[in-house]
Amino acid sequence: MMRTNIRRVAACIALCACLFPASAAESMTRTIEMYFADLKADVADAVHRSTVAGGRQSRDINAGFKQLVKQHQPLTALLKTNSSGIVVNRYIRNTKMTKKKLSVAKQPWFMRPQKSLREYDCLMKDENGRYYLYWSIPLVRMQRGARHFDGVIVAKVDVWDCFHKVASKSTEAFLIRLNTTSLYGHLWENKKIFVEDPLSIAGIDKISVRYQNSGVTAIASTPEKQTTPSPPSAIAETAQAAPVENKADAVQPQTQRVTNNIPIVIGLIIIILVVLTLLIVQITGKSRPAKRVRPLSKDDHFPLR
């Protein structure tokens, strides 16, 4: 019994030693991913409210868009179109609202959902070099058992502002890399020792985060190409911006391999302690009479329910 308990305790300690360093190392990655996921969830909720309240007046929907944009600084615009790509509701930050007719029928974030009736996310770069996410959700209605396209609701998200929001609540240094370019840095100062993890963000491919972690082997970092953020522009001004697409011949990011020595050292120490403990128990337990183990009989068996 005593040996069994010791082995159980040792197994628990070893498991905790392996799990906790990994959780700490991934905290920055998870924080960034959760921020984008929560923001997209709020956009989806606005789409739901707009769909359910389809009979409301246009100004009420615009007011709802305005409220959501004001709640989230990275949201620069929200718009709703009809099935032809004509904008029927919109709110654009820092832009005077007009009744001018605006068509987005040729934008990829309209054409893709129109054909597939599925959500479409993409990254676009404007003429000033600033990156924006477009999260497009189709409005679909059922009629006589068939699905019909009624338009889209699109959120325009300033990527740089998203990382700035994460940085405002973090004391940990990190660097965001898009392909081979440094997109955003927080307390970074060209650090040479870091961990690099890929990020899972809807609409962005080949993006990663670099951060520091104790017990990491030093590596040589690649030269940094900095991007300078510029003031956000309205949707109408970036309608011709080229989307950032995945290409087979695109330059692959040079992800650095790192090794974490802390779990290895802790594991070796735990193994040594467990072995010593088992030896001591074995030596001290020789003087005690061994318990005879009774073989199982047919009465010991029972069906599993």
C-alpha positions as CSV (number, residue, x, y, z in Angstrom):
1,M,0.0,0.0,0.0
2,M,2.8,2.4,0.9
3,R,4.6,1.7,-2.3
4,T,1.5,2.2,-4.3
5,N,0.9,5.6,-2.7
6,I,4.4,6.7,-3.3
7,R,4.2,5.8,-6.9
8,R,0.9,7.7,-7.3
9,V,2.3,10.8,-5.7
10,A,5.4,10.7,-7.8
11,A,3.3,10.3,-11.0
12,C,1.2,13.3,-10.0
13,I,4.3,15.4,-9.4
14,A,5.8,14.4,-12.7
15,L,2.6,15.2,-14.5
16,C,2.3,18.6,-12.9
17,A,5.9,19.4,-13.7
18,C,5.3,18.7,-17.4
19,L,2.0,20.5,-17.7
20,F,2.5,23.7,-15.8
21,P,5.6,25.0,-17.7
22,A,3.8,24.3,-21.0
23,S,0.7,26.3,-19.8
24,A,2.8,29.2,-18.7
25,A,4.6,29.2,-22.1
26,E,1.4,29.3,-24.1
27,S,-0.3,32.0,-22.0
28,M,0.5,34.9,-24.4
29,T,-0.5,32.8,-27.4
30,R,-3.9,32.0,-25.8
31,T,-4.5,35.5,-24.7
32,I,-4.1,36.9,-28.2
33,E,-6.2,34.1,-29.8
34,M,-9.0,34.6,-27.2
35,Y,-9.1,38.3,-27.8
36,F,-9.8,37.9,-31.5
37,A,-12.2,35.0,-30.8
38,D,-14.2,37.1,-28.3
39,L,-14.3,40.1,-30.7
40,K,-15.7,37.9,-33.5
41,A,-18.3,36.5,-31.2
42,D,-19.6,40.0,-30.4
43,V,-19.8,40.7,-34.2
44,A,-21.7,37.4,-34.7
45,D,-24.1,38.5,-31.9
46,A,-24.7,41.8,-33.7
47,V,-25.5,39.8,-36.8
48,H,-28.0,37.7,-34.9
49,R,-29.7,40.7,-33.4
50,S,-29.9,42.4,-36.8
51,T,-31.4,39.3,-38.4
52,V,-34.0,38.7,-35.7
53,A,-35.0,42.3,-35.8
54,G,-35.3,42.5,-39.6
55,G,-38.4,44.6,-39.3
56,R,-36.8,47.4,-37.4
57,Q,-36.1,50.7,-39.0
58,S,-32.8,51.3,-40.7
59,R,-31.8,54.0,-38.2
60,D,-32.2,51.5,-35.3
61,I,-29.8,49.0,-37.0
62,N,-27.3,51.8,-37.6
63,A,-27.6,52.7,-33.9
64,G,-26.8,49.1,-32.9
65,F,-23.7,49.1,-35.2
66,K,-22.6,52.4,-33.7
67,Q,-22.8,51.1,-30.2
68,L,-20.8,48.0,-31.0
69,V,-18.1,50.0,-32.8
70,K,-17.8,52.3,-29.8
71,Q,-17.4,49.4,-27.4
72,H,-14.5,47.9,-29.4
73,Q,-11.7,50.3,-30.5
74,P,-10.3,47.9,-33.2
75,L,-13.7,47.8,-34.9
76,T,-13.5,50.6,-37.5
77,A,-16.8,49.8,-39.4
78,L,-19.8,47.6,-39.6
79,L,-22.0,47.4,-42.7
80,K,-25.0,45.4,-44.0
81,T,-25.8,44.9,-47.6
82,N,-28.7,43.6,-49.6
83,S,-28.4,40.6,-52.0
84,S,-27.0,42.9,-54.8
85,G,-24.2,44.2,-52.8
86,I,-25.7,47.6,-52.0
87,V,-25.0,48.9,-48.5
88,V,-28.3,49.4,-46.6
89,N,-26.9,49.9,-43.1
90,R,-23.5,51.1,-41.9
91,Y,-21.5,52.8,-39.3
92,I,-17.9,53.9,-40.0
93,R,-15.7,55.3,-37.3
94,N,-14.6,58.9,-37.6
95,T,-16.7,59.3,-40.8
96,K,-19.6,61.6,-41.4
97,M,-22.6,59.5,-42.4
98,T,-24.2,60.3,-45.8
99,K,-27.0,58.9,-47.9
100,K,-24.6,58.3,-50.8
101,K,-25.2,54.9,-52.5
102,L,-22.3,52.5,-51.9
103,S,-21.8,49.2,-53.7
104,V,-19.4,46.5,-52.5
105,A,-20.6,43.8,-55.0
106,K,-17.0,43.3,-56.4
107,Q,-15.4,42.8,-53.0
108,P,-14.2,39.3,-52.2
109,W,-15.8,39.5,-48.8
110,F,-19.2,39.9,-50.6
111,M,-18.7,37.6,-53.6
112,R,-17.5,34.6,-51.7
113,P,-20.4,34.4,-49.2
114,Q,-22.8,35.1,-52.0
115,K,-21.7,32.0,-53.8
116,S,-21.0,29.6,-50.9
117,L,-23.5,30.9,-48.3
118,R,-20.7,30.6,-45.7
119,E,-18.7,32.9,-43.6
120,Y,-15.6,34.4,-45.2
121,D,-12.7,36.0,-43.5
122,C,-9.8,37.7,-45.2
123,L,-6.9,40.1,-44.5
124,M,-6.4,43.2,-46.7
125,K,-3.8,45.8,-46.8
126,D,-4.6,49.4,-47.7
127,E,-2.5,51.9,-49.6
128,N,-0.9,53.2,-46.4
129,G,0.4,49.7,-45.5
130,R,-2.1,49.1,-42.7
131,Y,-3.7,45.7,-42.3
132,Y,-7.4,45.1,-41.8
133,L,-9.5,42.0,-41.1
134,Y,-12.8,41.6,-42.9
135,W,-15.2,39.2,-41.2
136,S,-18.2,38.6,-43.5
137,I,-21.3,36.7,-42.4
138,P,-24.0,35.9,-45.0
139,L,-27.6,36.6,-44.3
140,V,-29.6,33.5,-45.4
141,R,-33.3,32.9,-45.3
142,M,-35.2,29.7,-45.8
143,Q,-38.1,29.7,-48.4
144,R,-39.9,26.5,-49.5
145,G,-37.1,24.4,-48.2
146,A,-34.4,26.3,-50.1
147,R,-31.7,28.7,-48.8
148,H,-31.7,32.2,-50.3
149,F,-29.0,34.9,-50.0
150,D,-30.1,38.2,-48.6
151,G,-26.8,40.0,-48.2
152,V,-23.9,40.1,-45.7
153,I,-22.9,41.8,-42.6
154,V,-19.2,42.8,-42.6
155,A,-17.0,43.9,-39.8
156,K,-13.8,45.8,-40.6
157,V,-11.2,45.2,-37.9
158,D,-7.9,47.1,-37.4
159,V,-5.3,44.4,-36.8
160,W,-2.7,46.7,-35.3
161,D,-5.3,48.1,-32.8
162,C,-6.2,44.6,-31.7
163,F,-2.6,43.8,-30.7
164,H,-2.4,47.3,-29.0
165,K,-5.4,46.4,-26.9
166,V,-3.8,43.1,-25.8
167,A,-0.5,44.9,-25.0
168,S,-2.3,47.5,-22.9
169,K,-3.2,44.7,-20.4
170,S,0.1,42.8,-20.5
171,T,3.5,43.3,-18.9
172,E,5.1,40.5,-21.0
173,A,7.2,41.4,-24.0
174,F,6.1,40.0,-27.3
175,L,6.5,40.5,-31.1
176,I,3.9,39.7,-33.7
177,R,5.3,38.4,-37.1
178,L,3.3,38.3,-40.3
179,N,5.2,36.1,-42.8
180,T,8.7,37.5,-42.5
181,T,7.7,40.9,-41.3
182,S,7.5,42.3,-37.8
183,L,3.9,43.7,-37.5
184,Y,3.7,44.7,-33.9
185,G,6.1,44.8,-30.9
186,H,5.4,45.3,-27.2
187,L,8.5,45.9,-24.9
188,W,10.5,43.8,-27.3
189,E,13.7,45.7,-28.0
190,N,15.1,43.1,-30.5
191,K,15.5,40.3,-28.1
192,K,17.6,37.3,-29.2
193,I,16.2,34.6,-26.9
194,F,12.5,33.8,-27.5
195,V,9.9,31.2,-28.2
196,E,7.8,31.5,-31.4
197,D,4.3,30.1,-31.6
198,P,1.9,30.1,-34.6
199,L,-1.3,32.1,-34.0
200,S,-4.8,30.9,-35.0
201,I,-6.8,34.0,-36.0
202,A,-9.8,33.9,-38.3
203,G,-8.7,35.4,-41.7
204,I,-5.0,35.6,-41.1
205,D,-2.5,32.9,-42.2
206,K,1.2,32.6,-41.4
207,I,1.1,34.8,-38.3
208,S,3.1,34.1,-35.2
209,V,4.0,35.5,-31.8
210,R,7.5,35.7,-30.3
211,Y,7.8,35.9,-26.5
212,Q,10.4,35.2,-23.8
213,N,10.3,32.1,-21.6
214,S,12.8,30.9,-19.0
215,G,14.9,27.9,-19.9
216,V,15.0,28.6,-23.6
217,T,18.2,28.1,-25.6
218,A,19.5,31.2,-27.3
219,I,19.0,31.4,-31.0
220,A,20.0,33.8,-33.8
221,S,17.0,35.9,-34.9
222,T,16.4,36.9,-38.5
223,P,16.6,40.6,-39.5
224,E,13.5,42.5,-38.7
225,K,11.4,44.4,-41.2
226,Q,9.3,46.9,-39.4
227,T,5.9,48.2,-40.5
228,T,4.8,51.7,-39.6
229,P,1.1,51.9,-38.6
230,S,-1.0,54.6,-40.2
231,P,-4.3,56.2,-39.3
232,P,-7.3,53.9,-40.1
233,S,-9.3,54.7,-43.2
234,A,-13.0,54.1,-44.1
235,I,-14.3,51.2,-45.9
236,A,-15.0,53.3,-49.0
237,E,-11.4,54.3,-49.1
238,T,-10.0,50.8,-49.0
239,A,-12.5,49.2,-51.3
240,Q,-9.8,48.6,-53.9
241,A,-7.2,47.2,-51.4
242,A,-5.7,43.9,-52.5
243,P,-6.5,40.9,-50.2
244,V,-3.6,39.0,-48.7
245,E,-3.9,35.5,-50.2
246,N,-2.1,32.2,-49.6
247,K,0.3,31.4,-52.4
248,A,2.2,28.1,-52.9
249,D,5.4,30.0,-53.8
250,A,5.2,32.5,-50.9
251,V,8.2,32.8,-48.7
252,Q,7.8,30.6,-45.7
253,P,8.5,32.2,-42.3
254,Q,11.7,31.1,-40.7
255,T,10.3,29.7,-37.5
256,Q,13.0,29.3,-35.0
257,R,13.3,26.1,-33.1
258,V,13.8,26.4,-29.4
259,T,14.3,23.9,-26.6
260,N,13.1,24.2,-23.0
261,N,15.4,22.6,-20.5
262,I,13.4,23.2,-17.4
263,P,11.0,20.3,-17.8
264,I,14.0,18.0,-18.5
265,V,15.9,19.1,-15.4
266,I,12.8,18.8,-13.2
267,G,12.0,15.4,-14.7
268,L,15.5,14.1,-13.9
269,I,15.3,15.4,-10.3
270,I,11.9,13.7,-9.8
271,I,13.1,10.4,-11.2
272,I,16.2,10.5,-8.9
273,L,14.0,11.2,-5.9
274,V,11.5,8.5,-6.8
275,V,14.2,5.9,-7.2
276,L,15.9,6.8,-3.9
277,T,12.5,6.7,-2.1
278,L,11.7,3.3,-3.6
279,L,15.1,2.0,-2.5
280,I,14.7,3.2,1.0
281,V,11.2,1.7,1.3
282,Q,12.5,-1.6,-0.1
283,I,15.4,-1.7,2.4
284,T,13.3,-0.8,5.4
285,G,10.5,-3.1,4.4
286,K,12.5,-6.3,4.2
287,S,12.2,-6.9,7.9
288,R,8.4,-6.9,7.7
289,P,6.6,-10.1,6.8
290,A,5.3,-10.1,3.3
291,K,1.5,-10.4,2.9
292,R,0.3,-13.4,1.0
293,V,-1.7,-12.6,-2.0
294,R,-4.8,-14.8,-2.3
295,P,-5.5,-16.0,-5.8
296,L,-8.9,-14.9,-7.3
297,S,-11.7,-17.4,-7.2
298,K,-14.8,-17.5,-9.2
299,D,-16.7,-15.7,-6.5
300,D,-14.4,-12.6,-6.9
301,H,-15.7,-11.9,-10.4
302,F,-18.7,-9.8,-11.1
303,P,-20.3,-8.4,-14.3
304,L,-19.7,-4.8,-15.4
305,R,-22.9,-2.8,-15.5
